[in-house]
Amino acid sequence: MSYKTILAVLDDPKSAAQITEIAISFAATFDAHLIGVHSEAMAMIPLSAPMEMPDPTTVQAMQDMAHDETRKIEQIFRNRCVANGTSHDWRSFLTSAGYGSGALQDSARCADLIIAAQTDSSLADSRADLDGFLFESGRPVLLVPYILTEPKPIKRAMVAWNGSREAARATFDALPLLKKADAVEIFSVNPPDNQTQSAETAGAEIAATLARHGVHITVVTQEADGVPAATVIENRLSDSSIDLLVMGAFGHKRWWETLFGGVTHTLLDSMTALTLLSR
């Protein structure tokens, strides 16, 4: 298994250069084709009193600004791909549905990996768009933190393991990256004792499976002792100088606006490492 088609979500000119550089690096690593996508929002139609009629001049000005932004992002993407000799193509979508666009979803579902920027949790619409996109795409999403301004090798990776379906999906979706890492840690917080494992052996079976793929693996379990699980994981990321976090995303389609809850949501707000999410 490898990543042969990578889709880079380019929101705005500010993050476009960052995400393009990271995506080009991954495309080179896996000899993959890179697709750049941008969703251009249709201008909202302001109404002018007293007739409450659309103001065509204002609408056109807003749409022109959106078109200009799309052209800037496309130029950034194309120029950097050409300079690096990266196989690529560009797709832009004019839609009022944001990431919910059917055409964008169709493109995403045909990719091996989606790369996107960390979203600002203070922007509710942005977070809801990305959450919904992840839920509907059915593909692994690699989120890039603000602080990662240029590509760097993934030397140490950590899998946040709780034995769930989502965690298993994320782990195997991340396998191409895990195989290239120097060291991978299966990390469990407050693992339960049950019929299939003891707390001390949590993660041992998935570790054995990954080892058969040639992954350099270790298993670590930790009791939270009343500390939130997200804090325990954050501390481990920092203490172990982790370059990649792999974890499952949890939620229910009916409440896709707040797809990320609990541990996942907290970690996305304070990302220090590349984070691969699947569900």
VODRENKOL-135801 format. One record per residue: x, y, z of N, C-alpha, C in turn. Coordinates in steps of 0.02 Angstrom, whole numbers, padded with zeros to 5 digits, always signed. Example, Ala and Ser with C-alpha at 12.3 -4.5 7.8 and 13.67 -1.06 7.14 Angstrom:
2
+00660-00284+00390+00615-00225+00390+00660-00165+00390;+00642-00112+00354+00684-00053+00357+00645+00002+00394;
end
This chain:
279
+00042-00060+00000+00000+00000+00000+00043+00062+00000;+00023+00112-00040+00058+00176-00041+00008+00230-00059;+00029+00293-00054-00012+00349-00075+00008+00368-00146;-00036+00360-00194-00020+00377-00263-00060+00436-00289;-00113+00454-00254-00152+00514-00271-00163+00553-00206;-00135+00612-00203-00140+00655-00144-00179+00718-00162;-00227+00735-00121-00269+00794-00133-00253+00847-00080;-00232+00905-00102-00215+00960-00056-00271+01012-00056;-00300+01024+00003-00354+01073+00010-00322+01141+00025;-00332+01189-00020-00300+01254-00015-00354+01307-00002;-00357+01329+00061-00412+01373+00082-00401+01446+00061;-00342+01472+00073-00329+01543+00062-00255+01553+00044;-00237+01612+00018-00167+01623-00001-00119+01615+00057;-00140+01631+00117-00095+01628+00175-00071+01557+00188;-00116+01508+00185-00098+01439+00199-00081+01399+00136;-00096+01427+00077-00087+01390+00015-00014+01371+00005;+00032+01417+00017+00103+01402+00007+00126+01348+00056;+00104+01353+00119+00123+01304+00170+00099+01234+00150;+00035+01228+00134+00007+01162+00119+00034+01135+00054;+00045+01178+00005+00074+01156-00059+00143+01126-00048;+00185+01160-00009+00253+01135+00003+00251+01067+00039;+00208+01061+00089+00203+00997+00125+00178+00943+00078;+00127+00959+00039+00098+00909-00007+00148+00888-00060;+00187+00935-00087+00238+00918-00136+00289+00870-00106;+00307+00882-00043+00355+00839-00009+00328+00767-00004;+00265+00760+00014+00235+00693+00019+00228+00661-00051;+00211+00701-00101+00206+00675-00169+00273+00648-00193;+00327+00683-00175+00394+00660-00194+00412+00596-00157;+00394+00592-00093+00410+00533-00053+00377+00470-00081;+00315+00477-00104+00277+00419-00126+00268+00415-00201;+00304+00459-00238+00298+00461-00311+00224+00465-00330;+00190+00514-00301+00117+00521-00308+00098+00580-00352;+00038+00577-00379+00008+00632-00416-00027+00678-00366;-00019+00743-00374-00046+00792-00327-00102+00832-00359;-00158+00835-00324-00216+00874-00347-00226+00932-00298;-00226+00993-00324-00242+01051-00283-00314+01071-00292;-00350+01082-00236-00421+01101-00241-00434+01162-00199;-00480+01203-00224-00502+01262-00187-00576+01271-00197;-00612+01283-00143-00684+01295-00147-00696+01370-00141;-00720+01399-00195-00734+01471-00197-00806+01483-00177;-00817+01518-00122-00885+01530-00098-00921+01580-00142;-00983+01566-00157-01024+01613-00194-01040+01672-00149;-01039+01732-00177-01051+01792-00138-01122+01793-00112;-01129+01810-00047-01195+01820-00019-01225+01884-00049;-01290+01884-00059-01323+01940-00092-01350+01989-00041;-01317+02048-00032-01344+02097+00015-01406+02130-00014;-01452+02150+00028-01513+02182+00007-01509+02256+00023;-01534+02298-00023-01532+02370-00013-01601+02396+00003;-01606+02433+00057-01669+02463+00076-01686+02520+00027;-01749+02539+00019-01807+02510+00054-01838+02451+00017;-01816+02439-00046-01848+02388-00087-01823+02318-00072;-01770+02312-00034-01739+02248-00019-01723+02209-00083;-01693+02246-00130-01673+02216-00193-01597+02202-00190;-01574+02151-00223-01502+02137-00224-01463+02196-00253;-01406+02210-00223-01362+02263-00247-01312+02232-00295;-01322+02236-00360-01280+02200-00408-01207+02223-00407;-01196+02287-00394-01127+02313-00392-01087+02281-00336;-01118+02277-00277-01085+02248-00219-01074+02173-00230;-01124+02140-00257-01117+02068-00270-01060+02055-00318;-01054+02094-00372-01001+02084-00421-00932+02097-00390;-00928+02149-00347-00865+02165-00315-00842+02108-00270;-00889+02080-00233-00873+02024-00188-00851+01962-00228;-00886+01950-00284-00869+01892-00324-00802+01901-00358;-00787+01962-00379-00722+01976-00410-00665+01963-00360;-00676+01983-00297-00625+01971-00245-00614+01896-00236;-00669+01858-00236-00663+01785-00228-00626+01754-00287;-00640+01778-00348-00605+01752-00407-00531+01768-00404;-00515+01829-00382-00444+01849-00376-00407+01803-00327;-00440+01787-00271-00409+01744-00222-00397+01675-00251;-00446+01649-00289-00439+01584-00320-00380+01584-00368;-00373+01636-00408-00318+01641-00456-00250+01643-00420;-00247+01680-00365-00184+01683-00327-00164+01614-00299;-00214+01580-00272-00200+01513-00244-00179+01465-00299;-00213+01467-00356-00195+01424-00412-00124+01439-00436;-00106+01502-00439-00039+01520-00462+00015+01495-00414;+00002+01502-00349+00049+01476-00299+00058+01401-00308;+00003+01366-00314+00005+01293-00321+00041+01271-00384;+00021+01299-00441+00051+01278-00505+00125+01296-00509;+00143+01356-00487+00213+01377-00492+00258+01331-00451;+00237+01313-00391+00279+01272-00347+00282+01200-00372;+00227+01176-00400+00229+01108-00428+00275+01104-00488;+00270+01154-00532+00313+01155-00591+00387+01159-00571;+00401+01203-00522+00470+01212-00500+00500+01147-00471;+00457+01105-00441+00480+01043-00411+00471+00982-00456;+00444+00993-00515+00433+00937-00561+00381+00888-00536;+00330+00913-00501+00279+00871-00471+00221+00859-00519;+00202+00797-00529+00143+00781-00569+00082+00809-00533;+00042+00850-00568-00012+00885-00533-00069+00905-00580;-00125+00921-00550-00178+00957-00584-00216+00998-00533;-00255+01045-00558-00288+01096-00517-00364+01093-00528;-00402+01099-00473-00475+01099-00477-00502+01153-00430;-00544+01196-00456-00577+01246-00414-00652+01239-00423;-00689+01251-00369-00761+01241-00368-00796+01304-00343;-00842+01330-00382-00883+01386-00361-00947+01359-00331;-00956+01367-00266-01011+01334-00232-01032+01373-00170;-01094+01366-00152-01118+01395-00089-01114+01344-00033;-01094+01282-00049-01093+01228+00000-01025+01218+00033;-00975+01259+00014-00909+01251+00045-00881+01182+00031;-00852+01151+00084-00824+01085+00076-00879+01032+00064;-00941+01052+00073-00996+01005+00061-01013+00996-00012;-00977+01031-00056-00990+01026-00127-00985+00953-00151;-01034+00932-00189-01033+00863-00214-00974+00849-00258;-00955+00897-00301-00899+00887-00346-00834+00881-00307;-00826+00922-00255-00766+00917-00213-00763+00851-00176;-00820+00828-00151-00822+00764-00118-00804+00707-00166;-00827+00712-00227-00810+00660-00276-00735+00657-00287;-00702+00714-00290-00629+00716-00298-00595+00686-00238;-00619+00704-00178-00588+00680-00116-00593+00605-00110;-00650+00576-00129-00660+00504-00120-00616+00463-00167;-00586+00495-00216-00542+00459-00262-00469+00470-00246;-00454+00500-00189-00385+00513-00168-00364+00462-00115;-00300+00448-00113-00273+00405-00061-00265+00442+00005;-00251+00507+00000-00237+00547+00059-00257+00619+00046;-00289+00651+00096-00306+00721+00093-00261+00759+00141;-00233+00815+00118-00191+00857+00160-00225+00925+00166;-00233+00949+00228-00266+01013+00240-00233+01048+00299;-00246+01112+00305-00218+01152+00360-00260+01143+00423;-00227+01149+00480-00263+01152+00544-00314+01209+00541;-00374+01196+00566-00425+01248+00565-00426+01287+00630;-00452+01348+00625-00457+01392+00683-00523+01376+00719;-00518+01352+00781-00578+01332+00818-00623+01391+00834;-00596+01453+00830-00637+01512+00843-00683+01528+00784;-00668+01496+00727-00710+01507+00667-00755+01446+00660;-00815+01451+00687-00860+01393+00690-00875+01365+00621;-00886+01410+00572-00903+01387+00505-00846+01348+00474;-00783+01372+00485-00725+01337+00458-00719+01268+00488;-00726+01262+00554-00720+01196+00587-00776+01150+00563;-00837+01175+00559-00893+01133+00537-00882+01108+00466;-00856+01152+00422-00843+01133+00353-00793+01076+00350;-00737+01083+00386-00685+01032+00384-00709+00967+00415;-00745+00972+00472-00771+00912+00504-00818+00874+00458;-00862+00910+00425-00909+00878+00380-00873+00847+00320;-00821+00882+00296-00783+00857+00239-00749+00791+00257;-00720+00787+00317-00688+00725+00338-00738+00669+00344;-00795+00684+00375-00846+00633+00385-00870+00605+00318;-00882+00650+00270-00913+00629+00207-00863+00600+00158;-00799+00619+00162-00751+00597+00112-00734+00523+00119;-00733+00497+00180-00715+00427+00191-00641+00414+00180;-00600+00466+00175-00529+00459+00162-00489+00486+00221;-00427+00461+00231-00386+00488+00284-00367+00561+00271;-00367+00601+00323-00350+00672+00317-00288+00686+00359;-00238+00716+00328-00178+00736+00364-00181+00811+00376;-00187+00830+00439-00192+00901+00457-00122+00928+00474;-00107+00987+00448-00042+01018+00457-00049+01075+00507;-00011+01073+00562-00017+01126+00613+00012+01192+00588;-00013+01247+00617+00012+01313+00599+00088+01317+00604;+00116+01285+00656+00186+01294+00672+00233+01259+00623;+00207+01214+00582+00249+01178+00534+00250+01218+00469;+00301+01258+00462+00305+01305+00405+00340+01276+00345;+00375+01220+00353+00409+01188+00296+00412+01113+00308;+00419+01074+00255+00420+01002+00263+00478+00979+00307;+00465+00926+00346+00517+00895+00387+00504+00820+00387;+00556+00780+00393+00546+00707+00392+00509+00683+00454;+00470+00630+00445+00435+00599+00501+00482+00546+00530;+00513+00563+00585+00559+00516+00618+00524+00477+00673;+00481+00510+00710+00446+00478+00766+00370+00487+00757;+00334+00432+00760+00261+00434+00753+00229+00402+00814;+00168+00423+00829+00131+00395+00885+00060+00381+00864;+00036+00321+00881-00033+00301+00868-00070+00304+00934;-00121+00347+00938-00164+00351+00997-00213+00292+00992;-00200+00240+01031-00237+00177+01022-00285+00164+01079;-00349+00152+01061-00398+00132+01111-00438+00070+01089;-00414+00038+01036-00446-00024+01013-00510-00014+00974;-00529+00048+00959-00592+00061+00924-00585+00050+00849;-00642+00047+00816-00644+00041+00743-00608+00101+00711;-00622+00161+00738-00592+00222+00710-00516+00222+00717;-00492+00199+00775-00420+00196+00786-00387+00145+00739;-00420+00089+00728-00394+00038+00683-00391+00065+00611;-00444+00098+00591-00446+00127+00523-00390+00177+00513;-00381+00221+00562-00328+00271+00556-00259+00239+00554;-00249+00188+00594-00183+00155+00597-00165+00125+00529;-00211+00090+00498-00195+00059+00434-00194+00110+00377;-00234+00163+00383-00230+00217+00333-00162+00251+00336;-00131+00252+00395-00067+00285+00404-00008+00239+00390;-00020+00176+00372+00033+00127+00366+00091+00149+00321;+00079+00180+00263+00136+00202+00222+00183+00251+00259;+00154+00293+00301+00194+00341+00340+00230+00305+00398;+00194+00259+00429+00223+00223+00486+00283+00181+00464;+00280+00153+00405+00334+00111+00380+00397+00152+00367;+00389+00216+00353+00447+00258+00339+00476+00291+00401;+00439+00290+00457+00463+00321+00518+00519+00280+00550;+00564+00315+00585+00617+00280+00620+00591+00241+00680;+00539+00269+00712+00511+00236+00772+00437+00254+00777;+00396+00204+00796+00324+00214+00803+00303+00187+00872;+00264+00226+00906+00241+00208+00973+00165+00198+00974;+00143+00141+00999+00072+00130+01012+00059+00155+01083;+00019+00207+01090+00010+00240+01155-00063+00234+01177;-00074+00204+01234-00142+00195+01261-00147+00229+01329;-00203+00265+01338-00216+00299+01401-00274+00264+01436;-00263+00245+01499-00315+00210+01538-00344+00150+01501;-00303+00105+01475-00331+00047+01439-00369+00002+01488;-00426-00025+01466-00467-00067+01510-00442-00139+01513;-00459-00172+01567-00451-00245+01571-00514-00277+01543;-00506-00323+01496-00565-00358+01471-00545-00429+01452;-00590-00463+01417-00578-00534+01401-00521-00544+01352;-00506-00494+01312-00455-00503+01261-00387-00475+01280;-00385-00433+01331-00321-00403+01350-00322-00380+01422;-00264-00373+01450-00257-00339+01514-00233-00268+01500;-00239-00226+01549-00216-00157+01540-00143-00155+01520;-00104-00201+01546-00032-00202+01532-00016-00222+01460;-00061-00260+01428-00047-00284+01360-00086-00246+01307;-00119-00191+01326-00157-00153+01277-00112-00130+01220;-00134-00139+01160-00095-00119+01101-00045-00171+01077;-00038-00226+01113+00013-00275+01094-00004-00309+01027;-00068-00323+01016-00085-00359+00954-00077-00315+00893;-00100-00252+00897-00092-00208+00839-00018-00194+00828;+00021-00192+00881+00094-00183+00874+00125-00241+00837;+00103-00302+00853+00130-00361+00819+00112-00360+00745;+00051-00339+00729+00030-00334+00659+00073-00284+00622;+00084-00225+00652+00125-00174+00619+00198-00197+00611;+00222-00233+00661+00291-00258+00657+00300-00304+00597;+00248-00342+00580+00252-00387+00522+00257-00348+00457;+00237-00285+00459+00244-00241+00401+00311-00206+00400;+00353-00221+00449+00418-00190+00451+00421-00125+00490;+00368-00109+00527+00366-00048+00567+00407-00058+00631;+00448-00009+00648+00488-00011+00709+00444+00013+00767;+00419-00034+00807+00363-00020+00852+00381-00030+00925;+00351+00011+00967+00353+00001+01040+00282+00013+01066;+00268-00014+01126+00202-00008+01156+00209+00027+01224;+00169+00078+01235+00170+00115+01298+00099+00125+01322;+00086+00111+01385+00022+00125+01416+00033+00172+01474;-00019+00212+01489-00012+00261+01543-00080+00273+01576;-00079+00275+01642-00139+00293+01679-00143+00369+01684;-00202+00396+01674-00210+00468+01674-00211+00498+01744;-00232+00459+01794-00234+00482+01863-00273+00548+01870;-00331+00549+01837-00375+00608+01843-00360+00663+01794;-00305+00659+01758-00288+00709+01707-00326+00693+01643;-00353+00743+01608-00388+00729+01545-00343+00691+01497;-00373+00643+01462-00334+00602+01415-00299+00644+01362;-00332+00698+01339-00301+00741+01289-00236+00772+01316;-00236+00791+01379-00176+00819+01410-00120+00768+01414;-00137+00706+01430-00087+00653+01433-00056+00643+01364;-00097+00642+01312-00071+00633+01244-00029+00693+01223;-00052+00753+01238-00013+00813+01222+00056+00811+01254;+00058+00792+01318+00122+00789+01354+00168+00737+01322;+00138+00681+01302+00179+00628+01271+00206+00652+01203;+00166+00688+01165+00189+00715+01102+00250+00760+01111;+00245+00802+01162+00300+00849+01175+00362+00813+01202;+00351+00770+01252+00408+00736+01284+00446+00691+01236;+00410+00662+01188+00441+00613+01143+00459+00643+01075;+00450+00709+01067+00466+00743+01004+00434+00708+00945;+00367+00698+00950+00330+00662+00898+00319+00707+00837;+00331+00678+00778+00320+00714+00715+00252+00701+00685;+00222+00643+00701+00158+00623+00672+00115+00589+00725;+00054+00614+00734+00004+00583+00777-00048+00551+00733;-00066+00488+00749-00117+00452+00712-00173+00436+00760;-00235+00454+00742-00291+00440+00787-00357+00438+00749;-00406+00405+00779-00472+00401+00749-00512+00463+00765;-00558+00480+00720-00605+00536+00731-00673+00506+00748;-00706+00536+00796-00768+00508+00821-00825+00557+00812;-00885+00531+00803-00943+00574+00797-01001+00538+00765;-01055+00574+00755-01115+00545+00725-01137+00591+00669;-01154+00562+00612-01171+00601+00553-01225+00653+00568;-01271+00636+00612-01327+00681+00626-01302+00746+00656;-01244+00743+00689-01217+00803+00721-01149+00819+00690;-01145+00817+00622-01081+00826+00590-01051+00895+00603;-01092+00945+00621-01066+01011+00635-01017+01011+00693;-01025+00964+00739-00979+00958+00796-00949+00888+00797;-00925+00867+00738-00901+00798+00731-00847+00781+00781;-00799+00825+00790-00744+00811+00836-00765+00828+00906;-00762+00780+00950-00779+00793+01020-00725+00765+01065;-00725+00787+01127-00681+00759+01177-00608+00766+01159;-00573+00710+01163-00500+00709+01154-00481+00736+01086;-00514+00712+01032-00495+00732+00965-00500+00807+00956;-00556+00836+00978-00568+00907+00970-00514+00948+01006;-00498+00928+01067-00448+00964+01106-00380+00962+01073;-00361+00904+01048-00295+00898+01016-00291+00939+00952;-00345+00946+00916-00344+00985+00854-00335+01059+00868;-00355+01081+00928-00346+01151+00945-00274+01168+00963;-00235+01119+00983-00167+01132+01007-00117+01087+00971;-00125+01080+00906-00083+01035+00867-00010+01056+00868;+00033+01008+00883+00105+01020+00879+00139+00975+00828;+00101+00927+00801+00129+00879+00754+00079+00867+00698;+00103+00843+00641+00058+00820+00589+00009+00770+00620;-00054+00774+00602-00104+00731+00632-00146+00698+00578;-00143+00631+00575-00182+00594+00526-00245+00568+00561;-00302+00584+00531-00367+00565+00559-00407+00523+00509;-00441+00473+00534-00486+00433+00492-00547+00415+00534;-00600+00396+00499-00659+00369+00534-00695+00322+00488;
end
